[in-house]
Amino acid sequence: MISLVLAATLATGLLVQSPDTVPASPQAAAVDAVPKPAVSFGAFVDTYFAWDFGQPATFDRPYTTQPARHDEFNVNLAFLEAKLTGEKVRGRVALQAGTSVQANYSGEPNIGTVSGADLARVIQEAWVGVRVSPKFWVDGGIYFSPIGWEGFISWDNPTYTRSLLADYTPYFVTGAKLTWMASSKVTAQLQVVNGWGNISENNPDKSVIARVDWQATPALALAYAIYAGNEQPDTLPTRTRYYNQLLAKLSAGHGWDLWGTFDVGVQTVPDASSQTWYGAVLIARKAVSSQVAVVGRVEGHSDRDQVLILTGTPDGFRTIGGSIGVDVQPEEYLKWRTELRGFASSDPVWPRGGIPASSETGGFVVTSLSLRF
């Protein structure tokens, strides 16, 4: 009997010590405990019809990139995306097409034989990120710009069309960024990018963007963004651009949300005084029901020195505007948005009766049906 017990004990000891049953090391156990990154896929399509009261002869609408065409059924933006989400890695790849894409990428630099808009406009985003510490992420590639509340995807914006201020700041940049999650209320970014909304380079200099977001209260979010860099082609003298932006968003209760943005830019000019521009926009949205909302906007944009908007007129582009829209979302994945928008400028910069730059006023009405899943 004793011999049987000894034999059983010995066999048990050998079994415990066998390679197949040795417990994993603490390091291996920690690796196994980290969830694997998840991959998800999505798609978006935004169709529209717009009528410009100035009836531009070429059907291309001036000064705004959404809607970009007059008297035409078309696609504002369509994209396919793949996203990677993990505790230590993340990324997104999205391919796109649409009239807003054509409009926004038309000025992409084309220096050399493998750069230019033909490839750039197809890529909405292509970036990868790694978490280097619990509070720091490093990301690099082509990604959406941190400037402004209004982004490139119409579905995510409070108004269907984008404000003048948004249309004349970068929607995308190419570079690398460091994100610091300082606390549950404060996040900061520092970025080094090729330039002001371009993928290909046009000079040997790099630009810098910084942004700080502060969730001051559960209802109030504040942010500040700054940009600095040379935005001239290598064949021209350096003109350094300095841009500042203040942002605020307030959830006022009873279905009301407010967005406010103010920006001012300065660009140096060789052997001359600096050039300036500034703009402001206020957007208010009221949820009438769970499916219907009304949204209004007032805005102003002054670029007398024609840094961003070249008109060739004495007073440049000095414009005020407003819009009112109705959003209907009968399903989680479906939106119908209609908007009426008008502008008044100090110079005749808008078309009238098919004649370009013949009127101080302009406007349009647009309706859109979009699907996202």
C-alpha positions as CSV (number, residue, x, y, z in Angstrom):
1,M,0.0,0.0,0.0
2,I,2.8,2.4,0.9
3,S,4.5,1.6,-2.4
4,L,1.4,2.5,-4.3
5,V,1.1,5.9,-2.5
6,L,4.8,6.6,-3.2
7,A,4.3,5.7,-6.9
8,A,1.2,7.9,-7.2
9,T,3.0,10.8,-5.5
10,L,6.0,10.5,-7.8
11,A,3.8,10.3,-10.9
12,T,1.9,13.4,-9.8
13,G,5.2,15.3,-9.3
14,L,6.4,14.3,-12.7
15,L,3.2,15.4,-14.3
16,V,3.3,18.8,-12.6
17,Q,6.8,19.3,-13.8
18,S,6.2,18.3,-17.4
19,P,6.8,21.0,-20.0
20,D,3.2,21.0,-21.1
21,T,1.9,21.8,-17.7
22,V,4.4,24.4,-16.5
23,P,2.5,27.7,-15.6
24,A,3.1,30.6,-18.0
25,S,5.6,33.2,-16.9
26,P,4.2,36.5,-15.5
27,Q,5.3,38.3,-18.7
28,A,3.5,35.7,-20.9
29,A,0.4,35.8,-18.8
30,A,0.3,39.6,-19.1
31,V,0.6,39.4,-22.9
32,D,-2.2,36.9,-23.0
33,A,-4.3,39.2,-20.9
34,V,-4.2,42.1,-23.4
35,P,-7.2,41.9,-25.7
36,K,-6.4,41.6,-29.4
37,P,-7.0,44.7,-31.5
38,A,-10.4,44.8,-33.2
39,V,-10.9,45.5,-36.9
40,S,-14.1,47.1,-38.1
41,F,-15.3,48.1,-41.5
42,G,-17.7,50.9,-42.6
43,A,-19.1,52.8,-45.5
44,F,-20.6,56.2,-46.2
45,V,-22.4,57.9,-49.1
46,D,-23.8,61.4,-49.3
47,T,-25.8,62.3,-52.3
48,Y,-27.2,65.8,-53.0
49,F,-28.9,68.2,-55.3
50,A,-28.1,71.9,-55.1
51,W,-29.4,75.0,-56.8
52,D,-27.2,78.1,-56.9
53,F,-29.2,81.4,-57.3
54,G,-26.3,82.8,-59.4
55,Q,-26.5,79.9,-61.8
56,P,-22.8,79.6,-62.6
57,A,-22.2,78.8,-66.3
58,T,-19.7,76.0,-65.6
59,F,-21.9,74.4,-62.9
60,D,-19.0,74.7,-60.5
61,R,-20.0,76.7,-57.4
62,P,-17.4,79.3,-56.2
63,Y,-15.8,79.7,-52.7
64,T,-17.4,76.7,-50.9
65,T,-16.5,73.0,-51.5
66,Q,-19.8,71.6,-50.3
67,P,-22.0,71.6,-52.3
68,A,-19.5,71.9,-55.2
69,R,-21.9,71.7,-58.1
70,H,-25.1,73.6,-59.2
71,D,-28.2,72.1,-60.8
72,E,-26.9,68.6,-60.7
73,F,-27.6,65.4,-58.8
74,N,-24.2,64.2,-57.6
75,V,-22.2,62.5,-54.8
76,N,-20.7,64.9,-52.2
77,L,-18.7,62.3,-50.5
78,A,-18.5,58.5,-50.5
79,F,-15.9,56.4,-48.7
80,L,-15.0,52.9,-47.5
81,E,-13.1,52.4,-44.3
82,A,-11.2,49.9,-42.2
83,K,-10.4,50.8,-38.6
84,L,-8.1,49.1,-36.1
85,T,-8.8,49.7,-32.4
86,G,-6.7,48.3,-29.6
87,E,-5.2,49.2,-26.2
88,K,-1.7,49.7,-27.7
89,V,-2.3,50.1,-31.4
90,R,-4.8,51.9,-33.6
91,G,-5.3,53.0,-37.2
92,R,-7.6,53.8,-40.1
93,V,-7.6,53.5,-43.8
94,A,-10.3,55.1,-45.9
95,L,-10.7,55.5,-49.7
96,Q,-13.0,58.2,-51.0
97,A,-14.6,60.0,-54.0
98,G,-17.0,62.8,-54.6
99,T,-17.3,66.4,-55.7
100,S,-16.1,67.8,-52.4
101,V,-13.1,65.6,-52.8
102,Q,-12.4,67.0,-56.2
103,A,-12.8,70.6,-54.9
104,N,-10.6,70.2,-51.8
105,Y,-7.7,68.4,-53.5
106,S,-7.6,70.5,-56.6
107,G,-4.6,72.5,-55.3
108,E,-2.5,69.6,-54.2
109,P,1.1,70.2,-55.1
110,N,2.5,68.3,-58.1
111,I,6.2,68.4,-57.9
112,G,8.1,65.5,-59.3
113,T,6.6,62.5,-61.1
114,V,4.9,60.6,-58.3
115,S,3.1,63.4,-56.4
116,G,-0.1,65.3,-57.0
117,A,-3.9,65.1,-56.7
118,D,-4.5,62.0,-58.8
119,L,-3.3,59.8,-55.9
120,A,-3.9,62.2,-53.0
121,R,-7.6,62.7,-53.5
122,V,-8.3,58.9,-53.3
123,I,-6.9,58.7,-49.8
124,Q,-9.1,60.1,-47.1
125,E,-7.0,58.8,-44.2
126,A,-4.1,56.3,-43.9
127,W,-2.5,56.3,-40.5
128,V,-1.2,54.1,-37.8
129,G,-0.7,54.8,-34.1
130,V,1.0,53.2,-31.1
131,R,0.5,53.9,-27.4
132,V,4.0,54.6,-25.9
133,S,2.8,55.1,-22.4
134,P,-0.6,55.1,-20.5
135,K,-1.1,58.8,-21.4
136,F,0.8,59.2,-24.7
137,W,0.0,58.1,-28.3
138,V,2.1,58.6,-31.4
139,D,0.4,58.6,-34.8
140,G,1.6,59.1,-38.3
141,G,0.4,59.2,-41.9
142,I,-2.5,61.1,-43.6
143,Y,-5.1,62.0,-41.1
144,F,-7.9,64.6,-40.4
145,S,-6.7,68.0,-39.3
146,P,-7.2,69.0,-35.6
147,I,-8.3,72.5,-36.7
148,G,-11.9,73.5,-36.1
149,W,-15.1,71.7,-35.0
150,E,-16.3,71.1,-38.6
151,G,-14.6,68.2,-40.4
152,F,-14.6,66.6,-43.8
153,I,-17.4,64.1,-43.2
154,S,-20.7,66.0,-43.6
155,W,-22.6,63.5,-41.3
156,D,-20.5,64.6,-38.3
157,N,-21.0,68.4,-38.7
158,P,-23.8,70.4,-37.0
159,T,-24.7,72.0,-40.4
160,Y,-24.8,70.2,-43.7
161,T,-22.6,72.6,-45.5
162,R,-19.3,73.7,-44.0
163,S,-18.7,77.3,-42.9
164,L,-16.4,79.6,-44.8
165,L,-14.0,79.5,-41.8
166,A,-13.9,75.7,-42.1
167,D,-13.5,75.6,-45.9
168,Y,-10.4,77.8,-45.7
169,T,-8.6,75.8,-43.0
170,P,-7.1,72.3,-43.5
171,Y,-9.4,69.3,-43.4
172,F,-6.5,66.9,-43.6
173,V,-2.7,67.0,-43.0
174,T,0.2,64.6,-43.5
175,G,2.8,64.1,-40.8
176,A,3.2,62.8,-37.2
177,K,1.5,63.7,-34.0
178,L,1.9,63.2,-30.3
179,T,-1.2,63.1,-28.2
180,W,-1.1,63.6,-24.4
181,M,-4.1,62.7,-22.3
182,A,-3.2,64.9,-19.4
183,S,-6.3,64.2,-17.5
184,S,-10.0,63.2,-17.9
185,K,-10.7,66.8,-18.9
186,V,-7.5,68.0,-20.8
187,T,-6.0,66.6,-24.0
188,A,-3.1,68.2,-25.9
189,Q,-1.6,67.5,-29.3
190,L,1.6,68.5,-31.0
191,Q,2.1,67.8,-34.7
192,V,4.7,68.1,-37.4
193,V,3.2,68.1,-40.9
194,N,4.1,68.7,-44.5
195,G,1.9,71.9,-44.8
196,W,-1.4,73.6,-44.8
197,G,-3.8,70.9,-46.0
198,N,-1.6,69.1,-48.5
199,I,-0.1,65.6,-48.8
200,S,2.8,66.2,-51.2
201,E,5.5,68.7,-50.3
202,N,6.1,72.0,-52.1
203,N,9.1,73.3,-50.1
204,P,11.8,71.8,-47.8
205,D,10.1,73.2,-44.6
206,K,7.8,71.5,-42.2
207,S,4.9,73.1,-40.3
208,V,3.8,72.7,-36.7
209,I,0.3,72.4,-35.2
210,A,-0.7,72.4,-31.6
211,R,-4.1,72.0,-30.0
212,V,-5.4,71.9,-26.4
213,D,-8.9,70.6,-25.5
214,W,-10.5,71.3,-22.1
215,Q,-13.8,69.8,-21.0
216,A,-14.5,72.7,-18.6
217,T,-17.8,71.3,-17.4
218,P,-20.0,68.4,-18.6
219,A,-21.8,70.9,-20.8
220,L,-19.0,73.2,-21.9
221,A,-16.0,72.2,-24.1
222,L,-13.2,74.7,-25.0
223,A,-10.2,74.4,-27.3
224,Y,-7.3,76.4,-28.7
225,A,-5.3,75.6,-31.9
226,I,-2.3,77.2,-33.4
227,Y,-0.5,76.6,-36.7
228,A,2.9,77.9,-37.9
229,G,4.8,77.2,-41.1
230,N,6.0,78.4,-44.5
231,E,3.3,77.9,-47.1
232,Q,5.1,79.1,-50.3
233,P,6.5,76.9,-53.1
234,D,10.3,76.4,-53.0
235,T,10.5,78.8,-56.0
236,L,9.1,81.8,-54.1
237,P,10.4,83.7,-51.1
238,T,9.4,82.4,-47.6
239,R,6.1,83.5,-46.2
240,T,5.5,82.2,-42.7
241,R,1.9,81.7,-41.8
242,Y,0.8,82.0,-38.1
243,Y,-2.8,80.9,-37.4
244,N,-4.8,81.0,-34.1
245,Q,-8.2,79.5,-33.4
246,L,-10.5,79.6,-30.4
247,L,-13.4,77.1,-30.1
248,A,-16.3,76.6,-27.7
249,K,-19.2,74.1,-27.6
250,L,-22.1,74.4,-25.2
251,S,-24.9,71.9,-24.6
252,A,-27.4,74.3,-23.2
253,G,-30.1,71.8,-22.4
254,H,-33.7,71.5,-23.6
255,G,-32.3,70.1,-26.9
256,W,-30.1,73.2,-27.6
257,D,-26.4,72.9,-28.7
258,L,-24.2,75.9,-29.6
259,W,-20.8,75.9,-31.5
260,G,-18.6,79.0,-31.7
261,T,-15.3,79.5,-33.5
262,F,-13.1,82.6,-34.0
263,D,-9.8,82.6,-35.9
264,V,-7.1,85.1,-37.0
265,G,-4.2,84.5,-39.2
266,V,-1.0,86.5,-40.1
267,Q,1.4,85.8,-42.9
268,T,4.7,87.5,-43.3
269,V,5.6,89.2,-46.6
270,P,9.2,89.9,-47.6
271,D,10.0,93.6,-47.5
272,A,6.4,94.5,-46.7
273,S,3.9,94.6,-43.9
274,S,2.3,91.4,-42.9
275,Q,-1.0,90.1,-44.3
276,T,-3.9,89.2,-42.1
277,W,-7.3,87.5,-42.2
278,Y,-9.9,86.6,-39.7
279,G,-13.3,84.9,-39.4
280,A,-16.0,83.9,-36.9
281,V,-19.0,81.5,-36.9
282,L,-21.8,80.8,-34.5
283,I,-24.0,77.7,-35.0
284,A,-27.1,76.8,-33.0
285,R,-29.0,73.5,-33.2
286,K,-32.3,72.6,-31.6
287,A,-33.5,69.1,-31.4
288,V,-37.3,69.3,-32.1
289,S,-37.7,65.6,-31.5
290,S,-35.6,62.4,-31.5
291,Q,-35.7,62.4,-35.3
292,V,-35.9,66.1,-36.3
293,A,-33.6,69.1,-35.6
294,V,-33.4,72.7,-36.9
295,V,-30.0,74.4,-37.2
296,G,-29.0,78.0,-38.0
297,R,-25.7,79.7,-38.6
298,V,-24.2,83.2,-38.8
299,E,-20.7,83.8,-40.0
300,G,-18.2,86.3,-41.3
301,H,-14.9,86.0,-43.1
302,S,-12.5,88.8,-44.0
303,D,-9.5,88.2,-46.3
304,R,-8.8,91.7,-47.6
305,D,-5.2,90.8,-48.4
306,Q,-6.3,87.7,-50.3
307,V,-4.0,85.3,-48.4
308,L,-6.5,82.4,-48.7
309,I,-9.1,83.6,-51.2
310,L,-7.9,85.3,-54.4
311,T,-10.7,87.5,-55.9
312,G,-8.6,90.1,-57.7
313,T,-11.0,92.8,-56.4
314,P,-10.0,95.9,-54.4
315,D,-11.5,94.8,-51.1
316,G,-10.7,91.1,-51.4
317,F,-13.1,88.6,-49.9
318,R,-15.0,90.3,-47.1
319,T,-18.2,88.3,-46.6
320,I,-21.0,87.8,-44.1
321,G,-23.4,84.9,-44.4
322,G,-26.2,82.9,-42.8
323,S,-28.0,79.6,-43.2
324,I,-30.9,77.7,-41.9
325,G,-31.4,74.0,-42.2
326,V,-33.6,71.0,-41.2
327,D,-32.2,67.6,-40.4
328,V,-34.4,64.5,-40.4
329,Q,-33.0,61.2,-39.2
330,P,-35.6,58.5,-39.4
331,E,-33.1,55.7,-38.8
332,E,-29.7,55.5,-37.1
333,Y,-28.0,55.0,-40.4
334,L,-30.0,57.5,-42.6
335,K,-30.0,61.3,-42.7
336,W,-32.0,63.7,-44.9
337,R,-30.7,67.3,-44.6
338,T,-31.9,70.4,-46.3
339,E,-30.3,73.9,-46.1
340,L,-30.8,77.4,-47.4
341,R,-27.7,79.6,-47.3
342,G,-26.9,83.2,-48.4
343,F,-23.9,85.5,-48.6
344,A,-23.2,89.3,-48.8
345,S,-19.8,90.6,-49.8
346,S,-18.2,94.0,-50.1
347,D,-17.1,93.4,-53.7
348,P,-18.9,91.6,-56.6
349,V,-17.4,88.1,-56.2
350,W,-20.5,86.0,-56.8
351,P,-21.9,84.9,-60.1
352,R,-25.3,86.3,-61.4
353,G,-27.1,84.9,-64.4
354,G,-24.1,82.9,-65.4
355,I,-21.7,85.9,-65.3
356,P,-18.8,85.2,-62.9
357,A,-18.0,87.7,-60.2
358,S,-20.8,90.1,-61.1
359,S,-22.8,90.3,-57.8
360,E,-22.1,91.2,-54.2
361,T,-24.7,88.6,-53.0
362,G,-24.9,84.9,-53.5
363,G,-26.7,81.9,-52.2
364,F,-28.0,78.4,-52.8
365,V,-30.4,75.7,-51.5
366,V,-29.3,72.1,-51.1
367,T,-30.9,68.9,-50.1
368,S,-28.9,65.7,-49.2
369,L,-29.6,62.1,-48.4
370,S,-26.8,60.2,-46.7
371,L,-26.3,56.7,-45.5
372,R,-23.7,55.5,-43.0
373,F,-23.0,52.0,-41.7
